[in-house]
Amino acid sequence: MKQNFLLFVTLAFISLPIIAQNTTFNNVSIGTDLPAGGVNMKMNFPGLTGAWARAFYISNSDDTEKYIGFGAYGTATNGVSTLTNAFIGKDWNTRYMTFLANGNIGIGTSVPSATLEIKTPAVPGSETLLKLSVLDAPQDYIRIANGTNADNQFIPSLQGYRISDNRASLYLTAVTEPNIDSGTDPLMTFDSRTSAAAVVTRPLFAWDSYGNRKMILTANGSLGIGTLTTGIHKLAVEGSIGAREIKVQATGWSDFVFKKEYNLPTLKEVEKHISEKGHLKDIPSEEEVLKNGINLGEMNSKLLQKIEELTLYMIEIKKENENMKKENKEMKNDILILKSKQNK
């Protein structure tokens, strides 16, 4: 059985054309006794200085069309050969894969500049460079594609597609071991930059839903939610914010109202300001608030200032009331004394 198989391989190999500068069968070994031999073509060119090439092809019966082949070429100096590159494809000019002597592999390119470089032929719509799935869920996959849907442009797009259930379609996960869970370096970093410096003008990141922008992070580190304009704010929100607690780091407070040197306006002065301006002193008007908004920390401080002023007014009024009660009581006593004298 083994001999019949070797004979079949030998006949099949001999039936293939051998394209080379030297077709001597001394350079070809079939069924070699070497443990991992198989087919071994030796690049033996005694005295040659120049280029060489060798290839195997599977073609149609009259050799007018090559289906697929494997080939290699290189150079020789005084008979010592070196490999330039090898290929799998229809012929030397129509390659599916290229293998360089340095170990780089190219798919769709004959000059790969990385360990693996893939170039997908241009097709209408979104070109797919790589698509991965598993046998028991072929409908779910991850792919690397061109996200432009336009000719002569390329935006790398990483897509996770999942329809087997409603769980997440894509996870990006950074993993380490518990004993490495220390220090201040983040476990995952997203970095937007120019080729030689930090970005200073364009937004760094955006969160979209089918082209509708929901959130951006600007070059100065400001976050916009529901808005593309953050202004001078580190956080700009178009809409309401719900929180259990908000802490404001204030730069000052209003307890100066209780200091002896504070000049508390009289109620008459307060009344005059309200009559002339239509709002309390040191409090922005409605027009100013509608135009500029309010600073939460500053406004709380101003409102506290007015509360403390009101407290002082109430204390003053309380003292006046106590004095009036005392005077009234004294007057009542005087009246009772007078009435007592008149009745005698």
BALOBA-1460 file (C-alpha; in Angstrom, 3 decimals):
// residues 344
<rec num="1" residu="m" x="0.000" y="0.000" z="0.000"/>
<rec num="2" residu="k" x="2.788" y="2.416" z="0.876"/>
<rec num="3" residu="q" x="4.578" y="1.674" z="-2.372"/>
<rec num="4" residu="n" x="1.378" y="2.279" z="-4.385"/>
<rec num="5" residu="f" x="0.899" y="5.629" z="-2.597"/>
<rec num="6" residu="l" x="4.486" y="6.691" z="-3.294"/>
<rec num="7" residu="l" x="4.096" y="5.693" z="-6.919"/>
<rec num="8" residu="f" x="0.913" y="7.794" z="-7.147"/>
<rec num="9" residu="v" x="2.654" y="10.838" z="-5.626"/>
<rec num="10" residu="t" x="5.639" y="10.325" z="-7.944"/>
<rec num="11" residu="l" x="3.458" y="10.155" z="-11.048"/>
<rec num="12" residu="a" x="1.372" y="13.116" z="-9.928"/>
<rec num="13" residu="f" x="4.489" y="15.184" z="-9.327"/>
<rec num="14" residu="i" x="6.125" y="14.226" z="-12.623"/>
<rec num="15" residu="s" x="2.926" y="15.186" z="-14.459"/>
<rec num="16" residu="l" x="3.330" y="18.796" z="-13.153"/>
<rec num="17" residu="p" x="5.503" y="21.108" z="-15.251"/>
<rec num="18" residu="i" x="8.680" y="22.224" z="-13.507"/>
<rec num="19" residu="i" x="9.480" y="25.867" z="-14.278"/>
<rec num="20" residu="a" x="13.130" y="26.526" z="-13.548"/>
<rec num="21" residu="q" x="16.450" y="27.360" z="-15.075"/>
<rec num="22" residu="n" x="17.706" y="23.854" z="-14.347"/>
<rec num="23" residu="t" x="15.258" y="20.964" z="-14.788"/>
<rec num="24" residu="t" x="17.677" y="18.210" z="-13.831"/>
<rec num="25" residu="f" x="15.858" y="15.763" z="-11.555"/>
<rec num="26" residu="n" x="18.991" y="15.496" z="-9.419"/>
<rec num="27" residu="n" x="17.677" y="18.654" z="-7.753"/>
<rec num="28" residu="v" x="14.340" y="17.087" z="-6.813"/>
<rec num="29" residu="s" x="13.760" y="14.419" z="-4.167"/>
<rec num="30" residu="i" x="10.428" y="12.599" z="-3.824"/>
<rec num="31" residu="g" x="9.779" y="10.074" z="-1.081"/>
<rec num="32" residu="t" x="13.078" y="10.985" z="0.551"/>
<rec num="33" residu="d" x="14.204" y="8.905" z="3.502"/>
<rec num="34" residu="l" x="14.553" y="12.032" z="5.640"/>
<rec num="35" residu="p" x="12.080" y="11.976" z="8.560"/>
<rec num="36" residu="a" x="10.232" y="15.123" z="7.422"/>
<rec num="37" residu="g" x="11.208" y="15.085" z="3.785"/>
<rec num="38" residu="g" x="8.251" y="14.635" z="1.466"/>
<rec num="39" residu="v" x="9.148" y="16.802" z="-1.522"/>
<rec num="40" residu="n" x="12.479" y="18.580" z="-1.370"/>
<rec num="41" residu="m" x="13.673" y="20.852" z="-4.176"/>
<rec num="42" residu="k" x="17.281" y="21.879" z="-3.747"/>
<rec num="43" residu="m" x="18.312" y="25.252" z="-5.099"/>
<rec num="44" residu="n" x="21.585" y="24.017" z="-6.577"/>
<rec num="45" residu="f" x="23.133" y="26.275" z="-9.225"/>
<rec num="46" residu="p" x="26.853" y="25.436" z="-9.671"/>
<rec num="47" residu="g" x="28.790" y="28.523" z="-10.693"/>
<rec num="48" residu="l" x="25.672" y="30.684" z="-11.170"/>
<rec num="49" residu="t" x="25.671" y="34.363" z="-10.273"/>
<rec num="50" residu="g" x="22.237" y="35.839" z="-10.947"/>
<rec num="51" residu="a" x="18.537" y="35.266" z="-10.331"/>
<rec num="52" residu="w" x="16.766" y="31.914" z="-10.016"/>
<rec num="53" residu="a" x="13.125" y="30.807" z="-9.770"/>
<rec num="54" residu="r" x="11.213" y="27.617" z="-9.014"/>
<rec num="55" residu="a" x="7.440" y="26.958" z="-8.922"/>
<rec num="56" residu="f" x="4.803" y="24.201" z="-8.683"/>
<rec num="57" residu="y" x="1.430" y="24.726" z="-10.385"/>
<rec num="58" residu="i" x="-1.915" y="22.988" z="-10.614"/>
<rec num="59" residu="s" x="-3.439" y="23.893" z="-13.983"/>
<rec num="60" residu="n" x="-5.989" y="22.753" z="-16.519"/>
<rec num="61" residu="s" x="-5.288" y="19.978" z="-19.002"/>
<rec num="62" residu="d" x="-3.689" y="22.110" z="-21.699"/>
<rec num="63" residu="d" x="-1.918" y="24.453" z="-19.239"/>
<rec num="64" residu="t" x="-3.798" y="27.503" z="-20.534"/>
<rec num="65" residu="e" x="-5.022" y="28.387" z="-17.047"/>
<rec num="66" residu="k" x="-3.186" y="27.970" z="-13.786"/>
<rec num="67" residu="y" x="-5.439" y="27.356" z="-10.823"/>
<rec num="68" residu="i" x="-2.946" y="27.745" z="-8.004"/>
<rec num="69" residu="g" x="0.738" y="27.421" z="-7.448"/>
<rec num="70" residu="f" x="3.596" y="27.777" z="-5.029"/>
<rec num="71" residu="g" x="6.815" y="29.415" z="-6.105"/>
<rec num="72" residu="a" x="10.010" y="30.997" z="-4.887"/>
<rec num="73" residu="y" x="12.772" y="33.077" z="-6.349"/>
<rec num="74" residu="g" x="16.041" y="34.548" z="-5.222"/>
<rec num="75" residu="t" x="19.621" y="35.152" z="-6.245"/>
<rec num="76" residu="a" x="22.797" y="33.125" z="-6.371"/>
<rec num="77" residu="t" x="26.420" y="34.153" z="-6.073"/>
<rec num="78" residu="n" x="28.946" y="31.655" z="-7.381"/>
<rec num="79" residu="g" x="26.347" y="28.941" z="-6.965"/>
<rec num="80" residu="v" x="25.366" y="29.868" z="-3.383"/>
<rec num="81" residu="s" x="21.635" y="30.650" z="-3.432"/>
<rec num="82" residu="t" x="19.577" y="32.942" z="-1.176"/>
<rec num="83" residu="l" x="15.796" y="33.416" z="-1.033"/>
<rec num="84" residu="t" x="14.209" y="36.747" z="-1.935"/>
<rec num="85" residu="n" x="10.573" y="35.727" z="-1.503"/>
<rec num="86" residu="a" x="8.032" y="32.980" z="-2.079"/>
<rec num="87" residu="f" x="4.360" y="33.056" z="-3.001"/>
<rec num="88" residu="i" x="1.071" y="31.199" z="-3.171"/>
<rec num="89" residu="g" x="-1.193" y="32.300" z="-6.005"/>
<rec num="90" residu="k" x="-2.191" y="31.802" z="-9.633"/>
<rec num="91" residu="d" x="1.187" y="32.945" z="-10.935"/>
<rec num="92" residu="w" x="4.097" y="35.254" z="-10.113"/>
<rec num="93" residu="n" x="2.027" y="38.366" z="-10.776"/>
<rec num="94" residu="t" x="-1.291" y="37.192" z="-9.262"/>
<rec num="95" residu="r" x="-0.383" y="36.373" z="-5.687"/>
<rec num="96" residu="y" x="-2.611" y="35.492" z="-2.773"/>
<rec num="97" residu="m" x="0.196" y="35.338" z="-0.202"/>
<rec num="98" residu="t" x="3.837" y="36.398" z="-0.204"/>
<rec num="99" residu="f" x="6.555" y="35.156" z="2.129"/>
<rec num="100" residu="l" x="9.702" y="37.259" z="2.515"/>
<rec num="101" residu="a" x="13.060" y="35.903" z="3.574"/>
<rec num="102" residu="n" x="12.869" y="37.925" z="6.811"/>
<rec num="103" residu="g" x="9.688" y="36.086" z="7.856"/>
<rec num="104" residu="n" x="7.171" y="38.775" z="6.897"/>
<rec num="105" residu="i" x="3.946" y="37.474" z="5.330"/>
<rec num="106" residu="g" x="1.782" y="39.503" z="2.979"/>
<rec num="107" residu="i" x="-1.805" y="38.852" z="1.931"/>
<rec num="108" residu="g" x="-2.776" y="41.035" z="-1.000"/>
<rec num="109" residu="t" x="0.689" y="42.623" z="-1.048"/>
<rec num="110" residu="s" x="4.037" y="41.386" z="-2.352"/>
<rec num="111" residu="v" x="6.098" y="43.669" z="-0.109"/>
<rec num="112" residu="p" x="4.806" y="43.141" z="3.462"/>
<rec num="113" residu="s" x="6.368" y="45.613" z="5.877"/>
<rec num="114" residu="a" x="5.227" y="43.790" z="9.037"/>
<rec num="115" residu="t" x="5.162" y="40.225" z="10.329"/>
<rec num="116" residu="l" x="1.664" y="40.033" z="8.794"/>
<rec num="117" residu="e" x="0.343" y="42.681" z="6.394"/>
<rec num="118" residu="i" x="-3.055" y="42.398" z="4.708"/>
<rec num="119" residu="k" x="-4.321" y="44.522" z="1.822"/>
<rec num="120" residu="t" x="-7.895" y="43.887" z="0.693"/>
<rec num="121" residu="p" x="-8.874" y="44.633" z="-2.917"/>
<rec num="122" residu="a" x="-11.095" y="47.688" z="-3.275"/>
<rec num="123" residu="v" x="-14.789" y="46.766" z="-3.522"/>
<rec num="124" residu="p" x="-17.929" y="48.939" z="-3.485"/>
<rec num="125" residu="g" x="-19.070" y="49.577" z="0.080"/>
<rec num="126" residu="s" x="-17.113" y="48.461" z="3.122"/>
<rec num="127" residu="e" x="-14.077" y="46.261" z="2.452"/>
<rec num="128" residu="t" x="-13.466" y="43.503" z="4.999"/>
<rec num="129" residu="l" x="-9.827" y="42.784" z="5.878"/>
<rec num="130" residu="l" x="-10.398" y="40.100" z="8.499"/>
<rec num="131" residu="k" x="-13.445" y="38.219" z="9.737"/>
<rec num="132" residu="l" x="-13.439" y="35.701" z="12.603"/>
<rec num="133" residu="s" x="-16.222" y="33.472" z="13.917"/>
<rec num="134" residu="v" x="-16.733" y="30.094" z="15.601"/>
<rec num="135" residu="l" x="-18.281" y="26.978" z="14.071"/>
<rec num="136" residu="d" x="-21.170" y="26.656" z="16.522"/>
<rec num="137" residu="a" x="-22.206" y="30.330" z="16.122"/>
<rec num="138" residu="p" x="-21.350" y="31.278" z="12.518"/>
<rec num="139" residu="q" x="-23.889" y="34.108" z="12.544"/>
<rec num="140" residu="d" x="-21.825" y="35.998" z="15.189"/>
<rec num="141" residu="y" x="-18.436" y="37.389" z="14.237"/>
<rec num="142" residu="i" x="-15.797" y="40.036" z="14.697"/>
<rec num="143" residu="r" x="-14.346" y="41.799" z="11.683"/>
<rec num="144" residu="i" x="-11.850" y="44.477" z="10.777"/>
<rec num="145" residu="a" x="-13.218" y="46.558" z="7.934"/>
<rec num="146" residu="n" x="-13.038" y="49.870" z="6.090"/>
<rec num="147" residu="g" x="-15.527" y="52.197" z="7.724"/>
<rec num="148" residu="t" x="-15.677" y="54.860" z="4.981"/>
<rec num="149" residu="n" x="-17.963" y="53.318" z="2.349"/>
<rec num="150" residu="a" x="-16.020" y="55.504" z="-0.104"/>
<rec num="151" residu="d" x="-13.352" y="54.927" z="-2.736"/>
<rec num="152" residu="n" x="-9.699" y="55.854" z="-2.140"/>
<rec num="153" residu="q" x="-10.242" y="56.245" z="1.619"/>
<rec num="154" residu="f" x="-9.686" y="53.981" z="4.589"/>
<rec num="155" residu="i" x="-10.860" y="54.248" z="8.193"/>
<rec num="156" residu="p" x="-10.063" y="51.100" z="10.233"/>
<rec num="157" residu="s" x="-13.249" y="49.798" z="11.829"/>
<rec num="158" residu="l" x="-13.462" y="47.042" z="14.465"/>
<rec num="159" residu="q" x="-16.933" y="45.522" z="14.508"/>
<rec num="160" residu="g" x="-18.444" y="42.917" z="16.785"/>
<rec num="161" residu="y" x="-21.662" y="41.452" z="15.345"/>
<rec num="162" residu="r" x="-23.962" y="39.306" z="17.449"/>
<rec num="163" residu="i" x="-27.531" y="38.096" z="16.846"/>
<rec num="164" residu="s" x="-27.575" y="34.822" z="18.804"/>
<rec num="165" residu="d" x="-28.967" y="36.723" z="21.832"/>
<rec num="166" residu="n" x="-29.161" y="40.264" z="23.233"/>
<rec num="167" residu="r" x="-25.912" y="40.318" z="25.184"/>
<rec num="168" residu="a" x="-23.024" y="42.610" z="24.281"/>
<rec num="169" residu="s" x="-21.702" y="42.374" z="20.711"/>
<rec num="170" residu="l" x="-18.148" y="43.383" z="21.616"/>
<rec num="171" residu="y" x="-16.004" y="43.387" z="24.742"/>
<rec num="172" residu="l" x="-12.703" y="45.227" z="25.119"/>
<rec num="173" residu="t" x="-11.081" y="43.753" z="28.218"/>
<rec num="174" residu="a" x="-7.690" y="44.356" z="29.813"/>
<rec num="175" residu="v" x="-6.670" y="41.555" z="32.179"/>
<rec num="176" residu="t" x="-3.869" y="41.179" z="34.711"/>
<rec num="177" residu="e" x="-3.112" y="39.038" z="37.745"/>
<rec num="178" residu="p" x="-3.940" y="40.025" z="41.352"/>
<rec num="179" residu="n" x="-0.267" y="40.364" z="42.286"/>
<rec num="180" residu="i" x="0.143" y="42.968" z="39.509"/>
<rec num="181" residu="d" x="-2.853" y="45.005" z="40.697"/>
<rec num="182" residu="s" x="-0.768" y="47.849" z="42.105"/>
<rec num="183" residu="g" x="0.763" y="51.165" z="41.121"/>
<rec num="184" residu="t" x="-0.816" y="54.104" z="39.308"/>
<rec num="185" residu="d" x="-0.545" y="53.029" z="35.657"/>
<rec num="186" residu="p" x="-4.011" y="52.361" z="34.168"/>
<rec num="187" residu="l" x="-4.872" y="48.839" z="33.076"/>
<rec num="188" residu="m" x="-6.243" y="50.120" z="29.751"/>
<rec num="189" residu="t" x="-5.296" y="53.319" z="27.911"/>
<rec num="190" residu="f" x="-7.000" y="54.986" z="24.951"/>
<rec num="191" residu="d" x="-4.589" y="57.388" z="23.251"/>
<rec num="192" residu="s" x="-5.440" y="59.922" z="20.519"/>
<rec num="193" residu="r" x="-2.459" y="61.848" z="19.181"/>
<rec num="194" residu="t" x="-0.767" y="63.293" z="16.122"/>
<rec num="195" residu="s" x="2.274" y="61.476" z="14.740"/>
<rec num="196" residu="a" x="4.602" y="63.554" z="16.907"/>
<rec num="197" residu="a" x="2.614" y="65.433" z="19.559"/>
<rec num="198" residu="a" x="-0.609" y="65.725" z="21.532"/>
<rec num="199" residu="v" x="-3.829" y="66.797" z="19.815"/>
<rec num="200" residu="v" x="-4.693" y="70.428" z="20.585"/>
<rec num="201" residu="t" x="-7.704" y="71.225" z="18.386"/>
<rec num="202" residu="r" x="-9.846" y="68.248" z="17.372"/>
<rec num="203" residu="p" x="-11.912" y="66.197" z="19.839"/>
<rec num="204" residu="l" x="-10.082" y="63.122" z="21.141"/>
<rec num="205" residu="f" x="-12.986" y="60.674" z="21.405"/>
<rec num="206" residu="a" x="-16.671" y="60.479" z="20.505"/>
<rec num="207" residu="w" x="-19.545" y="58.135" z="21.338"/>
<rec num="208" residu="d" x="-22.098" y="57.742" z="18.523"/>
<rec num="209" residu="s" x="-25.224" y="55.767" z="17.698"/>
<rec num="210" residu="y" x="-25.563" y="55.228" z="13.941"/>
<rec num="211" residu="g" x="-23.829" y="58.521" z="13.239"/>
<rec num="212" residu="n" x="-25.683" y="60.502" z="15.912"/>
<rec num="213" residu="r" x="-23.135" y="61.967" z="18.307"/>
<rec num="214" residu="k" x="-24.005" y="61.446" z="21.978"/>
<rec num="215" residu="m" x="-20.821" y="62.396" z="23.819"/>
<rec num="216" residu="i" x="-17.367" y="63.843" z="23.083"/>
<rec num="217" residu="l" x="-14.077" y="64.312" z="24.913"/>
<rec num="218" residu="t" x="-12.243" y="67.421" z="23.721"/>
<rec num="219" residu="a" x="-8.509" y="67.944" z="23.337"/>
<rec num="220" residu="n" x="-8.341" y="69.894" z="26.626"/>
<rec num="221" residu="g" x="-10.023" y="67.058" z="28.535"/>
<rec num="222" residu="s" x="-13.564" y="68.483" z="28.649"/>
<rec num="223" residu="l" x="-16.511" y="66.096" z="28.380"/>
<rec num="224" residu="g" x="-19.651" y="67.033" z="26.476"/>
<rec num="225" residu="i" x="-22.822" y="64.965" z="27.011"/>
<rec num="226" residu="g" x="-25.595" y="65.738" z="24.550"/>
<rec num="227" residu="t" x="-23.607" y="68.713" z="23.274"/>
<rec num="228" residu="l" x="-20.563" y="69.288" z="21.080"/>
<rec num="229" residu="t" x="-19.781" y="72.640" z="22.717"/>
<rec num="230" residu="t" x="-18.191" y="72.497" z="26.172"/>
<rec num="231" residu="g" x="-17.062" y="76.128" z="26.367"/>
<rec num="232" residu="i" x="-14.864" y="76.747" z="29.413"/>
<rec num="233" residu="h" x="-16.427" y="73.850" z="31.321"/>
<rec num="234" residu="k" x="-14.810" y="70.498" z="32.091"/>
<rec num="235" residu="l" x="-18.281" y="68.904" z="31.997"/>
<rec num="236" residu="a" x="-21.040" y="70.250" z="29.748"/>
<rec num="237" residu="v" x="-24.448" y="68.543" z="29.800"/>
<rec num="238" residu="e" x="-27.389" y="69.336" z="27.530"/>
<rec num="239" residu="g" x="-30.205" y="68.164" z="29.790"/>
<rec num="240" residu="s" x="-30.771" y="67.406" z="33.445"/>
<rec num="241" residu="i" x="-28.331" y="65.754" z="35.856"/>
<rec num="242" residu="g" x="-29.550" y="63.368" z="38.542"/>
<rec num="243" residu="a" x="-27.354" y="62.818" z="41.582"/>
<rec num="244" residu="r" x="-27.707" y="61.861" z="45.229"/>
<rec num="245" residu="e" x="-25.080" y="64.374" z="46.240"/>
<rec num="246" residu="i" x="-22.960" y="67.082" z="44.609"/>
<rec num="247" residu="k" x="-19.896" y="68.514" z="46.328"/>
<rec num="248" residu="v" x="-18.588" y="71.913" z="45.256"/>
<rec num="249" residu="q" x="-15.096" y="72.991" z="46.241"/>
<rec num="250" residu="a" x="-15.807" y="76.623" z="47.142"/>
<rec num="251" residu="t" x="-13.156" y="79.353" z="46.976"/>
<rec num="252" residu="g" x="-14.807" y="81.426" z="49.688"/>
<rec num="253" residu="w" x="-17.844" y="81.654" z="51.993"/>
<rec num="254" residu="s" x="-20.199" y="84.316" z="53.340"/>
<rec num="255" residu="d" x="-19.473" y="84.319" z="57.069"/>
<rec num="256" residu="f" x="-17.959" y="87.792" z="56.624"/>
<rec num="257" residu="v" x="-21.506" y="89.072" z="57.190"/>
<rec num="258" residu="f" x="-21.155" y="88.270" z="60.908"/>
<rec num="259" residu="k" x="-17.919" y="90.188" z="61.327"/>
<rec num="260" residu="k" x="-18.096" y="93.474" z="63.233"/>
<rec num="261" residu="e" x="-16.644" y="95.488" z="60.364"/>
<rec num="262" residu="y" x="-19.353" y="94.330" z="57.934"/>
<rec num="263" residu="n" x="-21.537" y="97.207" z="56.832"/>
<rec num="264" residu="l" x="-25.048" y="95.733" z="56.941"/>
<rec num="265" residu="p" x="-27.361" y="97.678" z="54.621"/>
<rec num="266" residu="t" x="-30.391" y="99.191" z="56.278"/>
<rec num="267" residu="l" x="-33.807" y="97.890" z="55.284"/>
<rec num="268" residu="k" x="-34.489" y="101.275" z="53.769"/>
<rec num="269" residu="e" x="-31.408" y="100.860" z="51.538"/>
<rec num="270" residu="v" x="-32.578" y="97.344" z="50.598"/>
<rec num="271" residu="e" x="-36.012" y="98.665" z="49.704"/>
<rec num="272" residu="k" x="-34.510" y="101.430" z="47.559"/>
<rec num="273" residu="h" x="-32.282" y="98.953" z="45.643"/>
<rec num="274" residu="i" x="-35.227" y="96.664" z="44.961"/>
<rec num="275" residu="s" x="-37.320" y="99.599" z="43.746"/>
<rec num="276" residu="e" x="-34.565" y="100.819" z="41.398"/>
<rec num="277" residu="k" x="-32.994" y="97.514" z="40.187"/>
<rec num="278" residu="g" x="-35.756" y="94.963" z="40.584"/>
<rec num="279" residu="h" x="-33.524" y="92.454" z="42.427"/>
<rec num="280" residu="l" x="-31.438" y="92.140" z="45.595"/>
<rec num="281" residu="k" x="-28.010" y="93.685" z="45.754"/>
<rec num="282" residu="d" x="-25.154" y="91.281" z="44.857"/>
<rec num="283" residu="i" x="-27.664" y="88.866" z="43.264"/>
<rec num="284" residu="p" x="-27.701" y="88.639" z="39.426"/>
<rec num="285" residu="s" x="-30.810" y="89.788" z="37.630"/>
<rec num="286" residu="e" x="-33.063" y="87.482" z="35.623"/>
<rec num="287" residu="e" x="-31.588" y="88.852" z="32.396"/>
<rec num="288" residu="e" x="-28.040" y="88.049" z="33.544"/>
<rec num="289" residu="v" x="-29.001" y="84.529" z="34.617"/>
<rec num="290" residu="l" x="-30.750" y="83.762" z="31.319"/>
<rec num="291" residu="k" x="-27.726" y="85.019" z="29.396"/>
<rec num="292" residu="n" x="-24.824" y="83.663" z="31.460"/>
<rec num="293" residu="g" x="-26.303" y="81.025" z="33.757"/>
<rec num="294" residu="i" x="-25.127" y="80.772" z="37.348"/>
<rec num="295" residu="n" x="-22.082" y="79.454" z="39.108"/>
<rec num="296" residu="l" x="-23.447" y="76.958" z="41.626"/>
<rec num="297" residu="g" x="-20.780" y="77.535" z="44.277"/>
<rec num="298" residu="e" x="-20.850" y="81.316" z="43.900"/>
<rec num="299" residu="m" x="-24.648" y="81.478" z="43.925"/>
<rec num="300" residu="n" x="-24.904" y="79.345" z="47.056"/>
<rec num="301" residu="s" x="-22.449" y="81.708" z="48.729"/>
<rec num="302" residu="k" x="-24.491" y="84.779" z="47.688"/>
<rec num="303" residu="l" x="-27.747" y="83.176" z="48.845"/>
<rec num="304" residu="l" x="-26.115" y="82.369" z="52.198"/>
<rec num="305" residu="q" x="-24.994" y="85.995" z="52.403"/>
<rec num="306" residu="k" x="-28.620" y="87.119" z="52.074"/>
<rec num="307" residu="i" x="-29.775" y="84.511" z="54.615"/>
<rec num="308" residu="e" x="-27.179" y="85.746" z="57.104"/>
<rec num="309" residu="e" x="-28.221" y="89.360" z="56.469"/>
<rec num="310" residu="l" x="-31.847" y="88.342" z="57.068"/>
<rec num="311" residu="t" x="-30.753" y="86.670" z="60.288"/>
<rec num="312" residu="l" x="-29.141" y="89.907" z="61.486"/>
<rec num="313" residu="y" x="-32.284" y="91.852" z="60.564"/>
<rec num="314" residu="m" x="-34.401" y="89.359" z="62.534"/>
<rec num="315" residu="i" x="-32.104" y="89.622" z="65.542"/>
<rec num="316" residu="e" x="-32.325" y="93.397" z="65.365"/>
<rec num="317" residu="i" x="-36.124" y="93.264" z="65.045"/>
<rec num="318" residu="k" x="-36.254" y="90.799" z="67.930"/>
<rec num="319" residu="k" x="-34.342" y="93.219" z="70.125"/>
<rec num="320" residu="e" x="-36.642" y="96.053" z="69.123"/>
<rec num="321" residu="n" x="-39.661" y="93.880" z="69.973"/>
<rec num="322" residu="e" x="-38.212" y="93.006" z="73.359"/>
<rec num="323" residu="n" x="-37.636" y="96.692" z="74.115"/>
<rec num="324" residu="m" x="-41.184" y="97.520" z="73.032"/>
<rec num="325" residu="k" x="-42.575" y="94.764" z="75.268"/>
<rec num="326" residu="k" x="-40.562" y="96.073" z="78.170"/>
<rec num="327" residu="e" x="-41.757" y="99.639" z="77.544"/>
<rec num="328" residu="n" x="-45.356" y="98.431" z="77.224"/>
<rec num="329" residu="k" x="-45.099" y="96.543" z="80.487"/>
<rec num="330" residu="e" x="-43.697" y="99.605" z="82.254"/>
<rec num="331" residu="m" x="-46.458" y="101.761" z="80.788"/>
<rec num="332" residu="k" x="-49.105" y="99.293" z="81.995"/>
<rec num="333" residu="n" x="-47.642" y="99.350" z="85.477"/>
<rec num="334" residu="d" x="-47.625" y="103.170" z="85.484"/>
<rec num="335" residu="i" x="-51.287" y="103.203" z="84.396"/>
<rec num="336" residu="l" x="-52.241" y="100.799" z="87.167"/>
<rec num="337" residu="i" x="-50.480" y="102.987" z="89.743"/>
<rec num="338" residu="l" x="-52.309" y="106.075" z="88.480"/>
<rec num="339" residu="k" x="-55.674" y="104.333" z="88.593"/>
<rec num="340" residu="s" x="-54.979" y="103.127" z="92.109"/>
<rec num="341" residu="k" x="-54.227" y="106.649" z="93.271"/>
<rec num="342" residu="q" x="-57.384" y="108.023" z="91.678"/>
<rec num="343" residu="n" x="-59.552" y="105.454" z="93.479"/>
<rec num="344" residu="k" x="-58.292" y="106.507" z="96.916"/>
